[in-house]
Amino acid sequence: MMTMRNVRIGDHRKNDLPFRGYPRKDRLVSVVMGSPFSEGLPDAVLIESLYMVASGLRCASFLHPRDIQEVLQLREACHALGMGFAVRKVGDRVLKVYMYGEEKGDFIDGIPDIEGDLGDKEFIMGQIAVANMTGLVLDYPECCRMRFVRHLMEATDQDREATLALRRAEEPDPDAYYVERFVPCRPDCPGAIGRGRSLEIGLRALDEELARRYRGLKASHMTDVREGTISKEKEIRDRQL
């Protein structure tokens, strides 16, 4: 498998895709879950990033791709679904892949790449700008978005803090961990919990089986935070940048 250090996409913005229109709801499950591009993509990507955006339940999603093959799979999926697709890079390496619906194209066009030869201060400021704009594009609760930006500005470890807070919580709610790699500002954040519940209700109205699988994903995301999985993945990415 190629690592992120090997990911290279030439003039990558030429490969971005504009949003073309939402697909028919009665074909959505078969296109997302049964197409050749779905092979090897985890449920969190298929349900939370592709199905939810293509159905209009979410306005946009993003992820840190594992390798160039995943970047190409996601682009093929977005093309098949009529979704927007955009790659943003740090230096010559892929940092984030965005998938979006009709309302977010202009905003995502404005998300910058980060130059690879910046000094430490400028690099951190670039990270803050991208993180803040990403949170706005994805409609994350403002309290969670600002908490993450504060951690970047103060050079503190948000993911470690989130792990410790979750381990101390008496009755944490999986709804607060409503999409993969999202970290709420606290385990009982009402904004995050509300989004998790709303997404499940909307998904249930479209497909009961996917809603059941989504409930399991939220519990799995919460476990990842509790076990420090996000911190470990971030350490690997940081070593590669």
C-alpha positions in Angstrom: 0.0 0.0 0.0 1.2 3.5 -0.8 1.7 5.7 2.2 0.8 9.4 2.3 4.4 10.2 1.6 3.9 8.7 -1.9 0.7 10.5 -2.8 1.3 12.8 -5.8 -1.4 14.4 -7.9 0.1 16.9 -10.4 -2.0 20.1 -10.9 -4.6 18.7 -8.5 -7.2 21.4 -8.8 -7.8 20.5 -12.4 -9.0 17.1 -11.1 -11.7 18.6 -8.8 -15.3 17.9 -9.7 -18.2 20.4 -9.5 -21.5 19.4 -7.9 -23.8 18.2 -10.7 -27.0 17.3 -8.9 -28.4 14.8 -6.4 -29.1 11.3 -7.7 -32.4 9.6 -7.5 -33.1 8.3 -4.0 -34.3 4.9 -5.2 -30.9 4.3 -6.8 -28.7 5.7 -4.1 -28.1 2.6 -2.0 -27.2 0.5 -5.0 -24.9 3.1 -6.4 -23.1 3.8 -3.1 -22.9 0.3 -1.7 -22.8 -1.9 -4.8 -20.5 -0.1 -7.2 -17.0 -1.2 -8.1 -15.5 2.0 -6.5 -17.0 1.0 -3.1 -14.7 -2.1 -2.8 -12.4 -1.6 0.1 -14.0 1.6 1.4 -15.1 1.3 5.0 -18.7 1.8 6.1 -17.9 5.1 7.7 -16.9 6.5 4.3 -19.7 4.9 2.4 -22.5 5.9 4.7 -21.3 9.1 6.4 -19.2 10.7 3.5 -20.9 9.4 0.4 -24.5 8.3 1.1 -25.3 11.1 3.5 -23.9 13.9 1.3 -25.4 12.4 -1.9 -28.8 12.2 -0.2 -28.6 15.8 1.1 -28.5 14.7 4.8 -25.1 16.4 5.1 -23.9 19.3 3.1 -20.3 18.1 2.9 -17.7 15.7 4.3 -14.0 15.3 4.3 -11.3 12.8 5.2 -7.6 12.3 5.3 -7.1 9.7 2.6 -5.0 6.6 3.3 -3.3 6.4 -0.1 -3.6 7.4 -3.7 -5.9 4.5 -4.4 -8.5 5.9 -2.0 -8.2 9.3 -3.5 -9.1 7.9 -6.9 -11.9 5.7 -5.5 -13.5 8.7 -3.9 -13.2 10.8 -7.0 -14.9 8.0 -9.0 -17.6 7.7 -6.4 -18.3 11.5 -6.5 -18.4 11.4 -10.3 -20.9 8.6 -10.3 -23.1 10.4 -7.7 -22.9 13.9 -9.1 -21.1 15.1 -6.0 -18.5 17.8 -5.8 -14.9 16.6 -5.1 -11.9 18.6 -4.1 -8.3 17.8 -3.0 -6.3 20.1 -0.8 -2.6 19.6 -0.3 0.2 20.5 2.0 3.3 20.9 -0.1 3.0 18.1 -2.7 1.1 15.7 -0.5 -2.7 15.2 -0.2 -3.9 16.6 3.1 -7.7 16.5 2.8 -10.3 15.2 0.3 -13.7 17.1 0.4 -17.0 15.7 -1.0 -19.9 18.2 -1.1 -23.4 19.0 -2.2 -24.9 22.0 -4.0 -24.4 24.7 -1.3 -20.7 24.4 -0.5 -18.9 24.5 -3.9 -17.9 28.2 -3.7 -16.8 27.9 -0.1 -14.6 24.8 -0.8 -13.0 26.6 -3.7 -11.7 29.1 -1.2 -10.0 26.6 1.1 -6.3 27.0 0.5 -3.5 24.5 0.0 -0.6 24.9 2.4 2.8 25.6 0.9 5.4 23.0 1.9 8.2 25.5 2.5 6.5 27.7 5.1 8.2 28.5 8.4 6.7 27.0 11.6 4.6 30.0 12.5 3.2 30.4 8.9 2.5 26.7 8.7 0.5 26.7 11.9 -1.5 29.7 10.7 -2.2 27.8 7.5 -3.4 24.8 9.5 -5.7 27.1 11.6 -7.2 28.6 8.5 -7.9 25.3 6.8 -9.3 23.8 10.1 -11.6 26.7 10.7 -12.9 26.7 7.1 -13.3 23.0 7.1 -15.4 23.2 10.3 -17.6 25.9 8.7 -18.0 23.8 5.5 -19.1 20.8 7.4 -21.4 22.7 9.7 -19.7 21.4 12.9 -21.1 22.9 16.1 -19.4 26.3 16.6 -18.3 25.4 20.1 -16.5 22.3 18.8 -14.9 24.2 15.9 -13.6 27.0 18.1 -12.3 24.5 20.6 -10.2 22.9 17.9 -8.9 26.2 16.6 -8.0 27.2 20.1 -6.0 24.0 20.5 -4.1 24.8 17.3 -3.4 28.3 18.4 -2.1 27.2 21.8 -0.3 24.1 20.5 -2.2 21.8 22.9 -3.3 18.3 22.1 -7.1 18.3 21.5 -7.3 14.6 20.8 -5.5 13.6 24.0 -7.7 15.9 26.0 -10.8 14.4 24.3 -9.6 10.9 25.2 -9.1 11.8 28.8 -12.5 13.6 29.0 -14.3 10.6 27.5 -12.6 8.2 29.9 -13.9 10.4 32.8 -17.4 10.7 31.5 -20.0 8.6 33.4 -22.6 8.1 30.7 -21.1 9.4 27.3 -23.5 9.6 24.4 -22.4 8.0 21.1 -24.5 10.6 19.2 -21.9 13.2 20.1 -19.4 11.3 17.9 -21.6 11.5 14.9 -19.1 11.2 12.1 -15.7 9.5 11.8 -12.8 11.5 13.2 -15.0 14.3 14.5 -14.2 15.2 18.1 -16.8 17.1 20.1 -15.7 19.9 22.5 -16.9 17.7 25.3 -18.6 14.2 25.5 -22.0 15.8 26.4 -21.9 18.6 23.8 -25.6 19.3 23.1 -24.8 20.6 19.6 -22.9 17.4 18.6 -25.5 15.1 20.2 -28.3 16.9 18.3 -26.5 16.4 15.0 -26.0 12.7 15.6 -29.6 12.2 16.5 -30.9 14.3 13.6 -28.7 12.4 11.1 -30.0 9.0 12.3 -33.6 10.1 12.1 -33.1 11.4 8.5 -31.2 8.2 7.5 -33.9 6.0 9.0 -36.5 7.7 6.8 -34.4 6.8 3.8 -33.1 3.3 4.7 -33.6 1.5 8.0 -30.7 -0.9 7.5 -28.2 1.9 6.9 -29.6 3.7 10.0 -28.9 0.5 12.0 -25.3 0.4 10.7 -24.9 4.1 11.4 -25.8 3.6 15.1 -23.0 1.1 15.3 -20.6 3.5 13.6 -21.2 6.2 16.1 -20.4 3.8 19.0 -17.3 2.8 17.1 -16.2 6.4 16.7 -16.6 7.0 20.4 -14.5 3.9 21.1 -11.8 5.3 18.8 -11.6 8.5 20.8 -11.6 6.7 24.1 -8.7 4.4 22.9 -6.7 7.3 21.4 -6.9 6.0 17.8 -7.2 9.5 16.4 -4.1 10.7 18.2 -2.1 7.7 16.9 -3.2 8.4 13.3 -2.4 12.1 13.7 1.1 11.3 14.9 1.7 9.2 11.8 0.4 12.0 9.5 2.5 14.6 11.3 5.7 12.6 10.8 5.0 12.4 7.1 4.4 16.1 6.6 
